[in-house]
Amino acid sequence: MDLSWSHQPLTRRRTLAAATGLAAGALLPPGPALATAAQYTNPVIWQDFADIDIIRVGDTYYASASTMHYSPGAPVLRSYDLVNWEIAGHSVPVLDFGAKYDLNGARGYVRGIWASSLAYRPSNRTFYWLGQIDFARTYLYTATAVEGPWNRLTTISTPYYDAGLLVDTDDTLYVAYGNTTISVAQLSPDGRNQVRTQEVFRTPSSVGTLEGARFYKINGQYYIFLTRPANGQYILRSSSGPFGPYTMRQVLLDLRGPIPGGGVPHQGGLVRTQSGAWYYMAFVDAYPGGRMPALAPVTWTADGWPVVQLVNGAWGTTYPSPAVPTPPRQVTPMTGVDTFDGTTLKPRWEWNHNPDNTKWSVGNGLTLRTATVTHDLYWARNTLTHRIQGPTSTATVQLDHSAMRDGDRAGLALLRDSSAWIGLKRDGGATRVVMVTGLTMDSNWNTTGTGTEIASAPVSGSRIWLRANADIRPGAPRPGTFSYSTDGITFTRLGPAFSMGNDWRFFMGYRFALFNHATQALGGAVRVTRFEVSTP
C-alpha cells in the first residue's frame, strides 16, 4: 500500500478562506489529556510543500511535492517520525520539457511539476516518480535512493492528470488519475507502457470537482483518495479490484484548519506507521507563504472507511507525537546558514526555471555570472530561490560585488507574481544599493511591470550585506521589508514595506531569491559568500 499525490492548478474554484463548518470525524479530548504526551504542532512544515504524496519504506518516511516552474523539480522530503523533515533530493533533475522551461523564447510559470506521485517498489528496491507535464504526456523517473541519481524511465502518451501510483501486492503498477472523471490505468510490468485504462468513477454534480488522486490497497480493498479543491477530501473504495466499481464517502468538508487565517486542510496522502497507526498529511492554503503540510491521525470505521481525528471540531493545532522508533539521526534543518561549500547546491535550493549551468558555480561561495541581458527579472535566468520559513523569517546574504559590470543588477528578492527586491545597480562605474518594487505579472503570467526604484544609497568597497524580512502569516497581505549593511552588524532599512499579496492563483508562495542579471552586456559576476535564513 502506498502512493499517489495531487493537485490541479486550473480548476480550483473555491475560495481559500477557512470555513467554520464541521467535517465528519472523531473528537480528541483537548487540553490536559493531550498535554500528558509528547506533542507535535501543525503545520509540521511551515514552508511551501503542496500536493504531498507520502509513503513509508521501512523506518523512513518520504514525501513528494509540487514545484511548478522551479528546477530541479519534485523535491523528496525525508523523515523518521512524520514531524521533523529534511529535503533529501529531487525526483526531476531538470525540467527538460521544452524551451519555455529554459526561459528561451517562452516562459513556464505555473506549469511544470504539478500534483504527481511518489512510490516504492520492493521487488526491485526502486523509487518511482510519475507526473504529467503540460497536459501532453506523462513522465516516469526512477532511482534506487531518493538522493538520486534519478533517471527518466519512460514517457507515456496519456497525460495522467493529478496521478496516484499504486504498487499492488502482486507487483502490478496502477495509476489513478483525472479531474471529476476518475480513471485507472494499468502499466506494463516494467512500467514503460500503458496496458489498459478505464473510467472508474464520475463525480456527482452535488460534489463538484474531485481530483488529486492517491491510490492505495488496504486490507484487500482499493481506495482512491481525492480532493475537492480547496475545501474537501473524499475517498472512493472498491472491493472488486482496481477497476471498480467504486463507492464514495466524504472524509472532510469545510473543516477548520490549524493555521489562523489559513484554509481547509486537504489534498495529501495517507500513511501507516510501523506500529499500525494511520496519519493523513494534507496541506493548508496559507498565502502569501504558500501551502503548508499539516498532519493528523486517522482511524478506520468497522466497515473500512477513514476518519480524521479532530480536536474541538477542527484539525488540531497539536496532537500526540506518533509512536515510532527512535530516529537514527537528526534531520538536516531547512533553515540556517549556507556558505556554498562543496561541489553542488544543497537540496533546499531551486532555480526559477532551468539554469544556464555555465554561468554559476559553488565552492568558496556561490558565484552567479550574468546569464541574461534583460530589464525584466522574470526573464532573467539563474535566479536561485529558497522557501520562506513561516510564520516570519529573515534572509541575510553577504555579497561580493567587485566583479559587477556597468548595467548589472544583483540582489535579494521577495519573488512571486508581484515582487520587490533590494540589491545593487552598477552604472557609469558607480554602485548604489537600491530598493525596487512594482515587478508584476498578469493572470496569464506575462510581465506587466519591470520595477521602479523607490529608494537608494551610494556604496563603496566590494562587500555588502542584504536582508529581507518576510511575514507570511495568512489571511491578509503581509509586509516584507528590506535593509542593508556595510559591516554585517548594523543594518539600515531601505524603502517602505512591500505588501506581499495572498492571491492563490500563482500557487507557489513567495520565496527568497538571489539574482544577478545584465541590462547591457554579459560578463559581470557576484559572489555570495554566506546566506542565512533565521526565525525570531
C-alpha positions as CSV (number, residue, x, y, z in Angstrom):
1,M,0.0,0.0,0.0
2,D,1.3,3.4,-0.7
3,L,1.0,6.3,-3.0
4,S,-0.3,9.0,-5.1
5,W,-0.4,12.7,-5.0
6,S,-2.4,15.6,-6.3
7,H,-3.1,19.0,-7.5
8,Q,-4.7,20.9,-10.2
9,P,-3.9,24.5,-10.8
10,L,-6.5,25.3,-13.3
11,T,-9.7,24.0,-11.7
12,R,-9.6,25.3,-8.2
13,R,-12.8,27.3,-8.0
14,R,-13.2,27.5,-4.3
15,T,-12.1,30.4,-2.1
16,L,-9.3,29.6,0.3
17,A,-10.9,31.2,3.3
18,A,-11.1,28.8,6.3
19,A,-14.6,27.8,6.8
20,T,-16.3,27.2,10.1
21,G,-18.2,24.1,9.1
22,L,-17.5,20.7,10.7
23,A,-16.3,17.6,8.9
24,A,-17.1,14.0,9.9
25,G,-14.5,13.0,12.4
26,A,-13.9,11.7,15.9
27,L,-13.1,14.2,18.6
28,L,-9.9,14.0,20.6
29,P,-10.0,15.5,24.1
30,P,-8.5,19.0,24.2
31,G,-6.1,20.4,26.8
32,P,-4.7,18.3,29.6
33,A,-5.3,15.0,28.1
34,L,-3.0,15.9,25.2
35,A,-0.5,17.6,27.4
36,T,0.4,14.3,29.1
37,A,2.2,13.0,26.0
38,A,4.9,14.4,23.7
39,Q,3.2,16.6,21.1
40,Y,3.8,18.0,17.7
41,T,2.4,21.3,16.4
42,N,0.8,22.0,13.0
43,P,1.9,22.9,10.4
44,V,4.6,20.2,10.7
45,I,6.5,22.1,8.0
46,W,5.9,25.9,7.7
47,Q,7.3,26.0,4.2
48,D,5.6,25.7,0.8
49,F,5.3,22.0,0.0
50,A,2.0,21.3,-1.7
51,D,0.2,18.2,-3.1
52,I,2.0,15.9,-0.7
53,D,2.3,12.2,-1.6
54,I,3.6,10.4,1.4
55,I,5.0,6.8,1.8
56,R,6.9,4.8,4.3
57,V,9.8,2.5,3.4
58,G,11.0,0.5,6.4
59,D,11.5,3.0,9.2
60,T,11.8,6.0,6.9
61,Y,9.0,8.3,5.6
62,Y,9.2,10.1,2.3
63,A,7.1,12.8,0.7
64,S,7.0,14.5,-2.7
65,A,5.6,17.9,-3.6
66,S,4.7,20.2,-6.4
67,T,7.2,22.8,-7.7
68,M,5.7,24.2,-10.9
69,H,8.4,26.1,-12.8
70,Y,11.2,25.7,-10.3
71,S,14.2,23.5,-11.1
72,P,15.1,20.8,-10.1
73,G,11.5,19.7,-9.5
74,A,9.5,17.4,-7.3
75,P,11.5,17.5,-4.0
76,V,11.7,14.4,-1.9
77,L,11.3,15.1,1.8
78,R,12.5,12.6,4.4
79,S,11.5,12.0,8.0
80,Y,11.9,9.3,10.7
81,D,9.0,10.5,12.9
82,L,6.5,12.2,10.5
83,V,7.1,15.5,12.3
84,N,10.7,16.6,11.6
85,W,11.5,16.7,7.9
86,E,14.5,17.3,5.6
87,I,14.9,17.8,1.9
88,A,16.7,14.8,0.6
89,G,16.7,15.4,-3.2
90,H,14.6,16.0,-6.3
91,S,12.9,13.4,-8.5
92,V,13.1,15.6,-11.6
93,P,16.7,16.8,-12.1
94,V,15.9,19.2,-14.9
95,L,12.7,20.4,-16.5
96,D,13.6,19.2,-20.0
97,F,10.1,19.5,-21.3
98,G,10.6,22.4,-23.8
99,A,12.3,25.7,-24.3
100,K,9.9,27.6,-22.1
101,Y,11.4,26.0,-19.0
102,D,14.8,27.4,-20.1
103,L,13.3,30.9,-20.4
104,N,14.2,30.6,-24.1
105,G,11.6,32.5,-26.1
106,A,8.8,31.5,-23.7
107,R,8.2,31.0,-20.0
108,G,6.9,28.2,-17.9
109,Y,5.4,30.0,-15.0
110,V,2.7,28.0,-13.2
111,R,3.3,25.0,-15.5
112,G,5.8,22.2,-14.9
113,I,5.6,19.9,-11.9
114,W,2.0,19.7,-10.6
115,A,0.4,17.1,-8.4
116,S,2.3,13.8,-9.1
117,S,3.1,10.6,-7.3
118,L,6.0,9.0,-5.4
119,A,6.1,5.2,-4.9
120,Y,8.5,2.5,-3.8
121,R,8.6,-0.9,-5.5
122,P,10.0,-3.5,-3.1
123,S,10.6,-6.1,-5.9
124,N,13.4,-4.1,-7.4
125,R,14.1,-1.8,-4.4
126,T,13.4,1.2,-6.6
127,F,11.6,4.6,-6.1
128,Y,9.2,5.8,-8.8
129,W,8.1,9.3,-9.6
130,L,5.2,9.8,-12.0
131,G,3.6,13.0,-13.3
132,Q,2.1,14.6,-16.4
133,I,3.5,17.8,-17.9
134,D,1.5,20.4,-19.8
135,F,-1.5,18.1,-20.3
136,A,0.6,16.4,-23.1
137,R,2.2,13.3,-21.7
138,T,3.3,11.5,-18.5
139,Y,6.9,11.1,-17.4
140,L,8.2,8.4,-15.1
141,Y,11.5,8.6,-13.3
142,T,13.2,6.1,-11.1
143,A,16.0,5.9,-8.5
144,T,17.4,3.4,-6.1
145,A,17.9,6.2,-3.5
146,V,15.9,9.3,-3.1
147,E,19.1,11.4,-3.2
148,G,19.5,10.3,-6.8
149,P,20.6,9.9,-9.4
150,W,17.0,10.0,-10.8
151,N,16.7,8.9,-14.4
152,R,13.8,9.0,-16.8
153,L,12.4,5.5,-17.3
154,T,9.8,6.3,-19.9
155,T,7.3,8.7,-21.5
156,I,3.7,7.7,-21.8
157,S,1.4,9.4,-24.3
158,T,-1.6,9.6,-21.9
159,P,-1.4,12.6,-19.6
160,Y,-2.3,11.1,-16.2
161,Y,-3.7,14.3,-14.6
162,D,-3.1,14.5,-10.8
163,A,-1.8,11.0,-10.8
164,G,-1.6,8.5,-7.9
165,L,0.7,5.5,-8.5
166,L,0.0,2.1,-6.7
167,V,2.4,-0.8,-6.5
168,D,-0.1,-3.6,-5.9
169,T,0.7,-6.6,-3.6
170,D,1.3,-8.7,-6.8
171,D,3.8,-6.0,-8.0
172,T,1.4,-4.7,-10.7
173,L,1.6,-0.9,-11.3
174,Y,-1.7,1.0,-11.4
175,V,-2.3,4.8,-11.8
176,A,-5.5,6.6,-10.6
177,Y,-5.9,10.0,-12.3
178,G,-8.3,12.6,-13.6
179,N,-10.5,15.6,-12.8
180,T,-14.1,14.9,-11.9
181,T,-14.0,11.8,-14.2
182,I,-11.6,9.4,-12.5
183,S,-9.8,6.7,-14.4
184,V,-7.4,3.9,-13.6
185,A,-4.6,2.7,-15.8
186,Q,-2.5,-0.4,-15.7
187,L,1.1,-0.2,-16.7
188,S,3.3,-3.0,-18.2
189,P,5.4,-4.9,-15.7
190,D,8.5,-2.8,-16.5
191,G,6.4,0.4,-16.1
192,R,7.3,1.7,-19.5
193,N,3.9,1.4,-21.2
194,Q,0.2,1.6,-20.6
195,V,-1.6,-1.7,-20.9
196,R,-5.1,-0.6,-20.1
197,T,-7.1,2.4,-19.0
198,Q,-10.7,2.7,-17.9
199,E,-13.0,5.2,-16.4
200,V,-13.9,4.0,-12.9
201,F,-15.9,6.9,-11.3
202,R,-17.8,10.1,-12.3
203,T,-18.1,12.7,-9.6
204,P,-21.7,13.6,-8.7
205,S,-22.7,17.2,-9.6
206,S,-23.6,17.7,-5.9
207,V,-19.9,17.3,-5.0
208,G,-18.4,19.2,-7.9
209,T,-14.8,18.8,-8.7
210,L,-12.7,15.9,-7.5
211,E,-9.0,15.5,-8.4
212,G,-5.6,14.9,-6.8
213,A,-5.7,11.1,-6.7
214,R,-3.8,8.9,-4.3
215,F,-4.2,5.2,-4.8
216,Y,-4.0,2.6,-2.1
217,K,-4.6,-1.1,-1.4
218,I,-5.5,-1.6,2.3
219,N,-6.8,-4.9,3.7
220,G,-7.6,-6.1,0.2
221,Q,-9.7,-3.1,-0.6
222,Y,-8.7,-0.5,-3.3
223,Y,-9.0,3.2,-2.3
224,I,-8.7,6.3,-4.3
225,F,-8.2,9.4,-2.1
226,L,-9.4,12.6,-3.8
227,T,-9.6,16.3,-3.0
228,R,-12.4,18.8,-3.6
229,P,-10.4,22.0,-4.1
230,A,-9.9,23.7,-1.9
231,N,-12.2,22.7,0.9
232,G,-12.8,19.0,1.0
233,Q,-11.5,15.5,0.8
234,Y,-13.3,12.4,-0.4
235,I,-12.4,8.7,-0.8
236,L,-13.5,6.0,-3.2
237,R,-13.5,2.3,-2.3
238,S,-13.7,-0.9,-4.4
239,S,-14.0,-4.4,-3.1
240,S,-13.8,-5.8,-6.7
241,G,-10.4,-4.8,-7.8
242,P,-8.6,-1.7,-9.1
243,F,-11.1,-1.1,-11.9
244,G,-14.0,-0.9,-9.5
245,P,-16.9,-0.3,-9.2
246,Y,-16.2,2.3,-6.5
247,T,-18.4,3.9,-3.9
248,M,-17.7,7.3,-2.4
249,R,-17.6,8.7,1.1
250,Q,-16.8,12.2,2.4
251,V,-13.8,12.5,4.6
252,L,-13.9,16.2,5.4
253,L,-15.6,19.3,4.2
254,D,-15.1,22.9,5.3
255,L,-13.0,21.8,8.2
256,R,-11.4,24.5,10.3
257,G,-7.7,24.3,9.9
258,P,-4.7,24.6,12.3
259,I,-3.2,27.9,10.8
260,P,-5.1,31.1,11.8
261,G,-6.2,32.8,8.6
262,G,-5.4,29.7,6.5
263,G,-7.6,27.4,4.6
264,V,-9.1,23.9,4.9
265,P,-6.6,21.1,5.1
266,H,-6.9,18.9,2.0
267,Q,-5.1,17.2,-0.8
268,G,-2.5,14.9,0.6
269,G,-1.9,11.3,1.4
270,L,-2.4,8.5,3.9
271,V,0.5,6.7,5.5
272,R,0.7,3.9,8.1
273,T,3.4,3.8,10.8
274,Q,5.4,0.7,11.8
275,S,3.0,0.1,14.7
276,G,-0.1,0.2,12.5
277,A,-1.3,3.8,13.3
278,W,-2.5,5.8,10.3
279,Y,-1.9,9.5,9.6
280,Y,-3.1,11.9,6.9
281,M,-0.7,14.6,5.7
282,A,-2.6,17.4,3.9
283,F,-1.7,20.9,3.0
284,V,-3.2,24.2,4.2
285,D,-3.6,27.1,1.8
286,A,-1.7,29.8,3.7
287,Y,-0.7,32.6,1.3
288,P,1.4,34.6,0.9
289,G,3.7,31.8,2.0
290,G,2.1,29.0,0.0
291,R,0.7,25.7,1.0
292,M,1.9,24.2,4.3
293,P,1.8,20.5,5.3
294,A,-0.3,19.5,8.3
295,L,-0.6,16.1,10.0
296,A,-3.5,14.5,11.7
297,P,-4.1,10.9,13.0
298,V,-6.7,8.8,11.2
299,T,-8.8,5.9,12.5
300,W,-10.9,3.5,10.5
301,T,-14.5,2.6,10.9
302,A,-15.5,-1.1,11.4
303,D,-16.7,-1.2,7.7
304,G,-13.4,0.2,6.4
305,W,-13.6,4.0,5.9
306,P,-11.0,6.5,7.2
307,V,-11.9,9.1,9.9
308,V,-9.7,12.1,10.6
309,Q,-9.3,12.6,14.4
310,L,-10.4,16.2,15.3
311,V,-9.7,18.5,18.3
312,N,-12.7,20.6,19.3
313,G,-14.3,20.0,15.9
314,A,-11.2,21.1,13.9
315,W,-8.0,19.8,12.5
316,G,-5.8,20.0,15.6
317,T,-3.1,22.5,16.2
318,T,-1.4,19.9,18.4
319,Y,-1.6,16.1,18.6
320,P,0.3,13.4,20.5
321,S,3.5,12.6,18.6
322,P,3.5,9.5,16.5
323,A,4.8,6.4,18.3
324,V,7.8,5.5,16.1
325,P,11.2,4.0,16.7
326,T,13.9,6.4,17.9
327,P,15.2,8.2,14.8
328,P,18.7,7.1,13.8
329,R,19.8,10.8,13.5
330,Q,18.6,14.3,13.4
331,V,17.3,15.5,10.1
332,T,19.0,18.4,8.4
333,P,17.3,21.7,9.2
334,M,15.6,23.5,6.3
335,T,16.8,26.9,7.6
336,G,20.2,28.1,8.8
337,V,23.5,29.1,7.2
338,D,24.8,28.1,3.8
339,T,28.3,29.1,2.8
340,F,28.0,27.1,-0.5
341,D,30.9,24.8,0.2
342,G,31.3,21.5,-1.6
343,T,30.6,21.0,-5.3
344,T,26.8,21.0,-5.5
345,L,23.9,23.1,-4.2
346,K,22.1,21.8,-1.2
347,P,18.7,20.4,-2.0
348,R,16.8,23.3,-0.3
349,W,17.7,25.5,-3.3
350,E,15.7,25.6,-6.6
351,W,16.2,27.7,-9.6
352,N,13.5,29.9,-11.3
353,H,13.3,27.7,-14.4
354,N,16.3,25.7,-15.6
355,P,19.6,27.4,-15.0
356,D,22.4,28.0,-17.5
357,N,24.9,25.8,-15.8
358,T,27.9,27.5,-17.5
359,K,27.0,30.7,-15.6
360,W,27.2,29.6,-11.9
361,S,29.4,27.6,-9.6
362,V,29.8,26.8,-5.9
363,G,32.8,26.2,-3.7
364,N,34.2,29.1,-1.7
365,G,30.7,30.7,-2.1
366,L,28.2,30.8,-4.8
367,T,29.3,32.7,-8.0
368,L,26.5,34.0,-10.2
369,R,27.7,35.2,-13.5
370,T,25.2,37.2,-15.6
371,A,23.3,34.8,-17.8
372,T,20.7,37.1,-19.4
373,V,20.6,40.7,-20.8
374,T,17.1,42.0,-19.7
375,H,15.4,44.7,-17.7
376,D,12.8,42.1,-16.5
377,L,13.7,39.9,-13.6
378,Y,11.0,37.4,-14.6
379,W,13.0,36.7,-17.8
380,A,16.4,36.5,-16.1
381,R,18.0,33.1,-15.9
382,N,19.9,31.8,-12.9
383,T,17.7,33.3,-10.2
384,L,18.1,31.0,-7.3
385,T,15.3,30.6,-4.8
386,H,14.8,29.4,-1.2
387,R,11.4,28.8,0.5
388,I,10.4,31.3,3.2
389,Q,10.1,29.8,6.7
390,G,6.9,30.8,8.5
391,P,5.3,32.5,10.2
392,T,8.1,35.1,9.9
393,S,11.7,34.8,8.9
394,T,14.7,36.8,7.7
395,A,17.1,36.1,4.9
396,T,20.6,37.7,5.1
397,V,23.1,37.4,2.3
398,Q,26.7,38.5,2.2
399,L,27.6,39.6,-1.3
400,D,30.9,40.4,-3.0
401,H,30.1,42.7,-5.9
402,S,33.6,43.6,-7.0
403,A,33.2,41.9,-10.4
404,M,29.9,43.6,-11.4
405,R,29.9,45.5,-14.6
406,D,28.0,48.5,-15.8
407,G,24.3,47.7,-16.3
408,D,24.3,44.8,-13.9
409,R,21.6,44.2,-11.3
410,A,22.2,41.8,-8.4
411,G,20.4,41.3,-5.1
412,L,17.9,39.6,-2.9
413,A,14.2,39.5,-3.9
414,L,10.9,38.5,-2.5
415,L,9.8,36.6,-5.6
416,R,6.3,35.8,-6.8
417,D,3.9,37.3,-9.4
418,S,4.2,40.6,-7.5
419,S,7.8,41.1,-6.4
420,A,10.3,43.5,-4.8
421,W,14.0,43.4,-4.2
422,I,17.0,45.0,-2.5
423,G,20.2,45.0,-4.4
424,L,22.9,46.7,-6.3
425,K,22.8,48.7,-9.5
426,R,26.1,49.4,-11.2
427,D,26.0,52.2,-13.7
428,G,28.7,54.6,-15.0
429,G,31.3,52.9,-12.8
430,A,29.4,53.7,-9.6
431,T,27.5,51.3,-7.4
432,R,24.3,52.0,-5.5
433,V,22.2,49.9,-3.2
434,V,18.5,50.2,-4.2
435,M,15.1,49.0,-3.2
436,V,12.9,48.2,-6.2
437,T,9.2,47.4,-6.2
438,G,6.5,47.1,-8.8
439,L,7.6,43.9,-10.5
440,T,4.3,42.4,-11.6
441,M,2.6,39.8,-13.8
442,D,-0.9,39.5,-15.1
443,S,-3.2,36.4,-14.7
444,N,-1.5,34.8,-17.8
445,W,1.9,35.3,-16.1
446,N,3.1,37.9,-18.6
447,T,5.1,40.7,-17.2
448,T,3.2,43.9,-16.6
449,G,5.8,45.8,-14.5
450,T,9.6,45.5,-14.5
451,G,10.0,47.5,-11.3
452,T,10.5,51.0,-10.0
453,E,13.4,52.2,-7.9
454,I,12.0,53.9,-4.8
455,A,15.0,54.2,-2.5
456,S,18.8,54.2,-2.9
457,A,22.1,54.9,-1.2
458,P,25.7,55.0,-2.5
459,V,28.0,52.2,-1.5
460,S,31.8,51.7,-1.7
461,G,34.1,48.8,-1.2
462,S,33.4,45.3,-2.5
463,R,31.1,43.7,0.1
464,I,27.6,44.3,1.2
465,W,25.0,42.5,3.3
466,L,21.4,42.5,2.1
467,R,18.5,41.5,4.2
468,A,14.8,40.7,3.6
469,N,12.3,40.1,6.3
470,A,9.1,38.3,5.4
471,D,5.8,38.0,7.3
472,I,3.9,35.1,5.7
473,R,1.1,34.7,8.2
474,P,-2.0,34.0,6.0
475,G,-5.3,35.8,5.9
476,A,-4.2,39.2,4.6
477,P,-1.5,40.8,2.5
478,R,1.7,40.9,4.7
479,P,4.7,43.2,4.8
480,G,8.2,42.4,3.5
481,T,11.0,44.8,4.5
482,F,14.5,45.3,3.2
483,S,17.7,46.6,4.8
484,Y,21.5,46.6,4.1
485,S,24.7,46.7,6.0
486,T,28.3,47.6,5.1
487,D,29.8,45.7,8.1
488,G,27.4,42.9,8.7
489,I,26.5,44.2,12.1
490,T,24.5,47.5,11.7
491,F,21.6,47.3,9.2
492,T,19.9,50.3,7.6
493,R,16.3,50.0,6.5
494,L,15.8,50.9,2.8
495,G,12.5,51.8,1.3
496,P,8.9,51.3,2.5
497,A,7.4,47.9,3.4
498,F,6.4,45.8,0.4
499,S,2.9,44.3,0.6
500,M,3.1,40.6,-0.3
501,G,-0.2,39.5,-2.0
502,N,-2.1,36.5,-0.8
503,D,-3.9,35.5,-4.0
504,W,-3.7,31.7,-4.6
505,R,-3.6,31.6,-8.4
506,F,0.2,31.6,-8.8
507,F,0.1,28.5,-6.5
508,M,3.7,28.7,-5.3
509,G,4.2,31.0,-2.3
510,Y,6.7,33.8,-2.0
511,R,10.4,32.8,-2.0
512,F,13.7,34.5,-1.2
513,A,15.6,34.8,-4.4
514,L,19.2,35.5,-5.3
515,F,19.8,37.0,-8.7
516,N,22.3,38.7,-11.0
517,H,21.4,39.8,-14.5
518,A,22.7,42.3,-17.0
519,T,20.9,45.1,-18.8
520,Q,23.8,45.9,-21.1
521,A,26.1,43.0,-21.8
522,L,27.2,39.7,-20.2
523,G,30.4,39.3,-18.3
524,G,29.8,40.5,-14.8
525,A,29.6,38.4,-11.7
526,V,28.8,38.4,-8.0
527,R,29.8,36.0,-5.3
528,V,27.5,35.1,-2.4
529,T,29.8,34.1,0.5
530,R,27.0,33.5,3.1
531,F,23.3,33.0,3.1
532,E,21.2,32.6,6.3
533,V,17.5,32.2,7.0
534,S,16.7,32.9,10.6
535,T,13.5,33.0,12.6
536,P,12.6,35.2,15.6
